[in-house]
Amino acid sequence: MSRIAQCAARASQERRGLLIPYLVAGDPDFATSLQLMHELVRQGADMLEIGIPFSDPTSDGPVIQRGVERALGAGASLGGTLQLAAHFRASDGQTPLVLMGYLNPIETMGYAQFAEACDLAGVDGVLVVDMPPHEAGDLSGLLGEREIDRIFLVAPTTDSARTAEIIESTSGYLYYASLKGVTGARLEDRESVANDMARLRKLTSLPVVIGFGINDEETAVAMNTLGDGVIIGSALVERIAALPPAGQRQASSISEAASLIGAVRRALDNCESRDSRESRDSGDASRKERDS
């Protein structure tokens, strides 16, 4: 069982929503990214999604685009992202790591070399935004041989036939992109998300995590009640953008940037604890009624 599957199973058993932060590798620099990754875990992240910097991130909004520009300006690359994963894995053997990015850098490196490098770096999952399942056979095969999960996106506009194809090709978890636009937009139509999640529940037993438009505790809690967890990207990257320059940066600055994840973790846990208590109290009341 992969680290992702183990993590998801543990969260399900504990009735706890998955919390998955996204950050751009090398934003604002390699050392800070590594510090942030460890701090995010300390703040309560279950898994980490690491964005591979690419010069044309078409699915990303302006906040993440600027994060990519900062990373590229500091010399970030696909190779550097894999090194970052390896450095993190050297001192954290448990937290699942998912690389999220675009096809061009992976094709440039070569599928076989990329899959092997992911394996050596301790990467647990790969999500290629612009690579549909019917074109991903070779890469998916190479990753599967190394027990690296292949993660795909489902959007509100994805029709039933394509959804079934995506689910058939997915392992680890299914990423539901709650918005029709790019990352960073505000999530308004929660009813349509609820409808889509009900449909997906009938089609797969995979954990379904919701991303795009989740930028605070209230939205995270609302989405977590519909899915198996949430992904927070733009709101975190925006905080990373506000970090002081390297020469003025202290450990407290890193902690403050990651504190959003801590706040969301506490909100999710408090909500889930309340739900558990209500479920238990309801069960106690039912038993008392039967016994009377």
C-alpha positions in Angstrom: 0.0 0.0 0.0 1.4 3.4 -1.0 2.1 6.2 1.5 -0.9 8.1 0.1 -3.2 5.1 0.5 -2.0 4.5 4.0 -2.4 8.2 4.9 -5.9 8.3 3.5 -6.9 5.1 5.2 -5.7 6.4 8.5 -7.6 9.6 8.1 -10.7 7.7 7.2 -10.4 5.4 10.2 -9.9 8.5 12.5 -12.9 10.3 10.8 -10.5 13.1 9.9 -10.5 15.2 6.7 -7.3 15.2 4.7 -5.5 18.5 4.6 -3.2 19.0 1.6 -1.3 22.3 1.2 0.2 23.2 -2.2 3.3 25.3 -2.6 5.6 26.0 -5.6 9.0 24.3 -5.3 11.7 26.9 -4.9 9.4 29.8 -4.0 11.0 32.0 -2.9 14.1 29.8 -2.8 15.1 26.2 -2.2 16.0 26.5 1.5 12.8 28.4 2.3 10.7 25.8 0.5 12.3 23.0 2.5 11.6 24.9 5.7 8.0 25.5 4.7 7.4 21.9 3.9 8.5 20.7 7.3 6.6 23.5 9.0 3.4 22.7 7.1 3.6 19.1 8.4 4.1 20.4 11.9 1.0 22.6 11.5 -1.1 19.6 10.6 -0.7 18.9 6.8 -1.4 15.2 6.0 0.2 15.3 2.5 2.1 17.9 0.5 1.5 18.9 -3.1 4.7 20.4 -4.6 4.3 22.5 -7.8 6.9 22.0 -10.5 7.8 25.5 -11.7 6.9 26.0 -15.4 6.9 29.2 -17.4 3.4 28.7 -18.8 1.1 27.5 -15.9 -2.1 27.9 -17.8 -4.4 26.4 -15.1 -3.1 28.7 -12.4 -4.3 32.1 -11.4 -2.1 35.2 -10.9 -1.1 34.3 -7.3 0.5 31.0 -8.2 1.8 32.4 -11.5 3.7 35.0 -9.5 5.0 32.2 -7.2 6.2 30.3 -10.2 8.0 33.5 -11.5 9.7 33.9 -8.1 10.8 30.3 -8.1 12.1 30.4 -11.7 13.9 33.6 -11.0 15.7 31.9 -8.1 16.8 29.1 -10.4 14.1 26.5 -9.7 13.6 23.6 -12.2 12.2 20.1 -12.4 15.5 18.7 -11.3 15.6 21.1 -8.4 12.0 20.1 -7.4 13.1 16.4 -7.3 16.1 17.4 -5.2 13.8 19.3 -2.8 11.6 16.2 -2.5 14.7 14.1 -1.7 16.0 16.5 0.9 12.5 16.5 2.6 12.3 12.7 2.4 15.7 12.3 4.1 14.2 13.5 7.4 10.5 12.7 6.9 9.7 9.2 5.9 6.0 9.3 6.4 4.3 12.4 4.8 3.2 11.7 1.3 4.6 13.9 -1.4 2.8 14.6 -4.7 4.4 16.5 -7.6 1.9 18.6 -9.5 2.9 20.3 -12.8 2.7 20.5 -16.5 3.9 18.0 -19.2 6.6 20.0 -21.0 9.4 19.7 -18.3 8.6 16.0 -17.9 8.8 15.3 -21.6 12.1 17.3 -21.8 13.6 15.1 -19.0 12.1 11.9 -20.5 9.4 9.7 -18.9 11.8 6.9 -17.8 14.3 9.3 -16.2 11.5 11.2 -14.5 9.8 8.1 -13.1 13.2 6.8 -11.8 14.1 10.2 -10.3 10.7 10.3 -8.6 11.3 6.9 -7.1 14.7 7.8 -5.9 13.5 11.1 -4.4 10.7 9.4 -2.4 7.8 11.0 -4.4 4.5 9.2 -3.8 2.2 10.7 -6.5 2.3 12.7 -9.7 -0.4 14.9 -11.2 0.2 16.3 -14.7 -2.4 19.0 -15.2 -2.3 19.0 -19.0 -2.0 15.3 -19.6 -5.3 13.5 -20.0 -5.5 9.8 -19.1 -5.8 8.6 -22.7 -2.4 10.2 -23.4 -0.8 9.2 -20.1 -0.3 5.4 -20.7 3.4 5.3 -21.1 4.1 7.6 -18.1 1.4 6.0 -16.0 2.9 2.6 -16.7 6.4 3.7 -15.6 5.1 5.3 -12.5 2.9 2.3 -11.6 5.9 0.0 -11.9 7.4 2.0 -9.1 4.2 2.1 -7.0 3.9 5.9 -7.5 0.3 7.0 -7.6 -1.2 8.6 -10.7 -3.5 11.4 -9.8 -6.0 13.1 -12.2 -8.3 16.1 -12.0 -12.1 16.0 -12.4 -13.8 19.4 -13.0 -17.4 20.6 -12.9 -17.5 20.5 -16.7 -16.2 16.9 -17.0 -18.9 14.7 -18.6 -19.8 11.2 -17.3 -17.8 9.2 -19.9 -14.7 11.2 -19.3 -15.2 11.0 -15.5 -15.3 7.2 -15.7 -12.1 7.2 -17.8 -10.3 9.5 -15.4 -11.4 7.3 -12.4 -10.2 4.2 -14.1 -6.7 5.7 -14.5 -6.5 7.3 -11.1 -4.8 5.9 -7.9 -4.1 7.5 -4.6 -6.9 10.1 -4.6 -9.1 11.9 -7.0 -8.6 15.7 -7.3 -11.9 17.5 -7.7 -11.3 21.1 -9.1 -14.3 22.9 -7.7 -14.1 25.9 -10.1 -14.5 26.2 -13.9 -11.7 28.8 -14.0 -8.1 29.0 -12.7 -6.8 28.6 -9.2 -7.3 31.4 -6.8 -10.8 32.4 -7.7 -13.5 32.5 -5.0 -15.7 29.4 -4.5 -19.3 30.6 -4.7 -21.5 27.8 -6.0 -21.4 25.2 -3.3 -24.6 23.5 -4.3 -23.0 22.4 -7.6 -20.0 21.1 -5.7 -22.4 19.0 -3.5 -24.2 17.6 -6.5 -20.9 16.7 -8.2 -19.6 15.1 -5.1 -22.7 13.0 -4.7 -22.2 11.8 -8.3 -18.6 11.0 -7.8 -19.3 9.0 -4.6 -21.4 6.6 -6.7 -18.5 6.1 -9.2 -15.5 5.6 -7.0 -14.3 4.4 -3.6 -11.1 6.5 -3.9 -10.8 9.5 -1.6 -12.0 12.6 -3.3 -10.3 15.8 -2.2 -11.5 19.3 -3.2 -9.2 22.0 -4.4 -9.5 25.5 -6.1 -11.2 28.4 -4.3 -10.5 27.2 -0.7 -8.9 30.1 1.1 -10.0 30.1 4.7 -11.2 27.9 7.6 -14.9 28.4 6.8 -14.7 27.3 3.2 -12.4 24.4 4.1 -14.8 23.1 6.7 -17.8 23.4 4.2 -15.9 21.6 1.5 -14.6 18.9 3.8 -18.2 18.0 4.8 -18.7 17.1 1.1 -15.4 15.4 0.3 -12.6 13.5 2.0 -10.4 16.5 2.4 -9.3 19.8 1.0 -6.3 21.2 -1.0 -5.2 24.8 -0.2 -2.9 26.5 -2.7 -3.3 30.1 -3.7 -4.1 31.3 -0.1 -0.8 29.7 1.1 1.3 30.9 -1.8 0.0 34.4 -1.2 1.3 34.2 2.3 4.7 33.0 1.1 4.8 36.0 -1.2 4.6 38.2 1.8 7.7 36.7 3.5 10.5 39.1 4.4 13.6 39.1 2.2 16.0 36.3 2.9 18.4 38.4 5.0 15.6 39.5 7.3 13.7 36.2 7.5 13.4 34.4 10.8 11.9 31.0 11.8 8.8 32.9 13.1 8.2 34.2 9.6 8.1 30.7 8.2 5.7 29.7 11.0 3.5 32.7 10.4 3.2 31.9 6.6 2.2 28.3 7.4 -0.2 29.3 10.2 -3.2 29.2 7.8 -2.7 25.5 7.6 -2.7 25.2 11.3 -5.8 27.2 11.6 -7.6 25.1 9.0 -6.4 21.9 10.7 -7.9 23.0 14.0 -11.1 24.1 12.3 -11.5 20.7 10.6 -10.7 18.8 13.7 -13.1 20.8 15.9 -15.9 20.3 13.4 -15.2 16.6 13.1 -15.0 16.2 16.9 -18.4 17.9 17.2 -19.9 15.7 14.6 -18.5 12.6 16.4 -20.0 13.8 19.7 -23.3 14.5 18.0 -23.3 11.0 16.4 -22.4 9.4 19.8 -25.1 11.4 21.6 -27.6 10.5 19.0 -26.7 6.8 19.4 -26.9 7.1 23.2 -30.4 8.7 22.9 -31.6 5.9 20.6 -30.3 3.2 22.9 -32.1 4.9 25.9 -35.3 5.1 23.9 -35.1 1.4 23.0 -34.4 0.4 26.6 -37.3 2.5 28.1 
